[in-house]
Amino acid sequence: MSKTYSIGLAGSFTVDPLTRFLSKDLTAKEFKKPAFYVAPYNQLNQLSLNPENLLGAPTDILIVLLRIEDITPDPLDTVQTTTDIDGAISAIATLRENYKGTIIVSNLPYPSTPEFDVHDLEQPETGLALYQSYLSRWNEGLKNIQGLKHFNLAGLLNDEGHKNSHDARSWYLYKQPYSINFWKNISEQLTRIIAAQTIAAKKCIVLDCDNTLWGGIIGEDGLGGIEIGQDFPGKAFTDFQKYCLRLRNKGLFLAVASKNNEEDVFEVFDKHDAMVLKRDHISSWQVHWNSKVDSLQAIADELNIGTDALVFVDDNPKEITEVQERLPEVECFLVPEELAYFPSLLQNTGLFDIAELTNEDKKRADMMMAETKRKGAATKMSEEEFRKSLELKIDIFEAEEQHIGRVTQLINKTNQFNVTTIRRTQDEIEALSADPNTLVMGMDIKDRFGEYGLVGVAIIQKENPDMWNIDSFMMSCRVLGRGAETSFLNKIAEAVQTKGGKILKGRYIETKKNGLVRTLFPDHNFTANADEWFCNIEDIKPAPEEVEITLRLSE
């Protein structure tokens, strides 16, 4: 479901060039064409007090770009500059209080004035030292302001270089300091920040082995003959593995799809000293001689994700081509011939961008290990015996500040068990959570094998004194078939009842992926009326007896 945004732009310099680039980049991400409202340049204090008035309209997103040399008259005057930076931090804090949408604010890039000329031999002791203290002060000040999205303008300028990024003529004529190409870079990065609010990141990187995780062919070269370690070309494979491990620590699954003998592959993971990735880091294995397409499908099935959530890396162009033809939704990357470029192959793609790293993200791969143990136990007993043996404990609660990041994540990435697939930003969820006529509910589950984490979200809104509407209801597919959906609906009904409600109303909006939830409402005693479903609170299907359930509501 595409999202339409109205975007405010403000800066200590003129930011008008951003509108055309952001419009193009956002529509390329399948957003509808946004409306832009641009504030006069260098009016941060006025903006903070009344953003809607200065922009000329209410907006969903506000982007603020700043430079030290614009907010202070003399960056070499440390006393005045420190005062002015503190004033700008205070203005951002006031803006956060007065603006309900998403705020994206830049850090402070290295000044472009002659006093900060990087070719000056005294810069390390003068300008550079001052800049580092200013940037540190700015970053520390913004840490204390909740709900900001940070844009690394300084890092982007360092990457591009001063000569390539600045345009002196545009600065003197229009107060626009940057070149056209650098405005494009700014737009691309801002688009990634905006898109991460509502577009789900990829969930799994599927890796070939020979000439992908190491150089050479294990079945021919043996354990001592493959290339991996601290010398090139083996160093390139080591560094690529380090990047993959970093992504795993952010919540991505790692999987292996290799045409190989399983015992040869396991020997490398278990015995080669230079391997960064170990066997426990891999959530799914497909090591055999079957098609890579079959392997990718099997990995998606095992991890309970769609094939569109996969990223595939292989050194063989034929394997890549077959996957692209048969599974076009899978993002594919070919190992480059020049291995020096291999470690950065997946960087800056935007495929793994997330709005906020949650506890569930950090634990996701380890949770999958617990799921493997559950599946092993399930094969040894009947479905009913297995369900009872889980000792399932479900905590259902009204979402609080610490839950909002994960709640937003589930709302924007859950496709299959999701009755309406309405997408919302974190700021929208925070506003709904503060609304007395809305319940934003979360569900946390654990059993004797471990934690599932926060795996369910519902948004219920008061329509009239008797009726509450289930605006959104979604769950991770990992907990289906264990009574979780029934427990969740049951406690939602109880929560609504405490608010004086008597009837729950629901709606199912069909998509290509959510057929799994088509019968949720009739299965729980709701009755259809046109395209809506209704159920009296007392008639809703009871929760399973073998599940221990708690309900916590905010006071």
Secondary structure, 3 states (H helix, E strand, C coil): CCCCCEEEEEECCCCCCHHHHHHHHHHHCCCCCCEEEECCCCCHHHHHHCHHHHHCCCCCEEEEECCHHHHCCCCCCHHHHHHHHHHHHHHHHHHHHHCCCEEEEECCCCCCCHHHCCCCCCCCCCHHHHHHHHHHHHHHHHHCCCCEEEECHHHHHHHHCHHHHECHHHHHHHCCCECHHHHHHHHHHHHHHHHCCCCCCCCEEEECCECCCEECCHHHHCCCCCECCCCCCHHHHHHHHHHHHHHHHCCCEEEEEEECCHHHHHHHHHHCCCCCCCHHHCCEEEEECCCHHHHHHHHHHHHCCCHHHEEEEECCHHHHHHHHHHCCCCEEEECCCCHHHCCCCCCCCCCCCCCCCCHHHHHHHHHHHHHHHHHHHHCCCCHHHHHHHCCCEEEEEECCHHHHHHHHHHHHHCCCCECCCCCCCHHHHHHHHHCCCEEEEEEEEEECCEEEEEEEEEEEEECCCCEEEEEEEEECHHHCCCCHHHHHHHHHHHHHHHCCCCEEEEECCCCCCCHHHCCHHHHCCCEEECCEEEEEHHHCCCCCCCCEEEEECCC
